[in-house]
Amino acid sequence: MEWEGAGRAAGWVSSAAGSLALLAGGAGLLAGCGSAAAAGPGASCGTTHTAANVPVVVKVTKGTVDCSTALQVENEYAAKIRDGQVRGNGGGAPVAVGGWTCQGYPTPEVLSTGNASQCHTASAAIVAVLPVPTPASTMTTG
């Protein structure tokens, strides 16, 4: 069986339904390096993982954000979910993280937009986005 693009995401969901609730919970352990520089809307701050260990790219959607802060907020949010500190199915309820408010998106929205979670302050916002699969990441199983 071969999974590509959206089909790969749908296949992942069906094979990891138990983890999908955690997917909406945001980012976890730092996997890539982000810049300490301030970034504006549309900028990528680096790669990290959700509470379910799914890779996500942290992007700025509003205001100016220090990328190291953005990654730290996403990591702390995922840690709270893993530790059971967030209400809701898979940590979907809003939670305060170092002056930010973070919340996971519902599964249908995750599947249609790729956005797993969002964290915001009054003047800034970041999202954890599933990376778009590349042809090299096509998976074939027997």
Residue pairs with C-beta under 8 A, 6 or more apart in sequence:
1 11
1 140
1 141
2 138
2 139
2 140
3 11
3 12
3 138
3 139
4 133
4 135
4 138
5 133
8 133
8 137
8 138
8 139
9 111
9 114
9 130
9 133
10 111
13 20
13 107
13 111
16 52
19 52
19 54
20 52
20 90
20 107
20 110
21 89
21 90
21 91
21 92
21 107
22 50
22 51
22 52
22 81
22 82
22 90
22 91
23 50
23 52
23 54
23 90
23 104
23 107
23 110
23 116
24 90
24 91
24 92
24 104
24 105
24 106
24 107
24 110
24 116
24 117
25 50
25 51
25 52
25 77
25 78
25 81
25 86
25 90
25 91
25 92
25 104
25 116
25 117
26 50
26 51
26 56
26 74
26 77
26 78
26 81
26 91
26 102
26 104
26 116
26 117
26 119
26 128
27 48
27 49
27 50
27 51
27 56
27 58
27 71
27 74
27 75
27 77
27 78
27 116
27 117
27 128
28 48
28 49
28 50
28 51
28 52
28 53
28 74
28 75
28 78
28 79
28 81
28 82
29 48
29 49
29 53
29 75
29 78
30 46
30 48
30 49
30 71
30 75
31 47
31 48
31 49
31 55
32 46
32 47
32 48
33 46
34 45
34 46
34 58
34 67
34 68
34 70
34 71
35 45
35 46
35 67
35 68
36 66
36 67
36 68
37 66
37 67
38 64
38 65
38 66
38 67
39 45
39 60
39 64
39 65
39 66
39 67
39 70
40 60
40 63
40 64
41 60
41 61
41 62
41 63
42 59
42 60
42 61
43 59
43 60
43 67
44 57
44 58
44 59
45 58
45 59
45 60
45 65
45 67
45 70
45 71
45 126
46 57
46 58
46 67
46 71
47 55
47 56
47 57
47 58
47 131
48 55
48 56
48 58
48 71
48 74
48 75
48 78
48 128
49 55
49 56
49 78
50 56
50 78
50 116
50 117
50 128
51 78
51 79
51 81
51 82
51 90
51 91
54 116
54 130
55 130
55 131
56 74
56 116
56 128
56 129
56 130
56 131
57 128
57 129
57 130
57 131
58 67
58 70
58 71
58 74
58 126
58 127
58 128
58 129
59 126
59 127
59 129
60 70
60 124
60 125
60 126
61 118
61 125
61 126
61 127
62 120
62 123
62 124
62 125
63 121
63 123
63 124
63 125
64 124
65 124
65 126
70 119
70 126
72 98
73 97
73 98
73 100
73 102
73 119
73 126
74 102
74 117
74 119
74 126
74 128
76 97
76 98
77 86
77 95
77 97
77 102
77 117
77 119
80 86
80 91
80 95
80 97
81 90
81 91
81 104
85 95
86 92
86 93
86 95
87 93
87 95
88 104
90 104
91 104
92 103
92 104
92 106
93 103
94 101
94 102
94 103
95 101
95 102
95 103
96 102
97 119
99 121
100 119
100 120
100 121
101 119
101 120
101 121
102 117
102 118
102 119
102 120
103 117
103 118
103 119
104 116
104 117
105 113
105 115
105 116
105 117
105 118
109 115
110 116
110 130
114 129
114 130
114 132
115 127
115 128
115 129
115 130
116 127
116 128
116 129
116 130
117 127
117 128
118 125
118 126
118 127
118 128
119 125
119 126
119 127
120 126
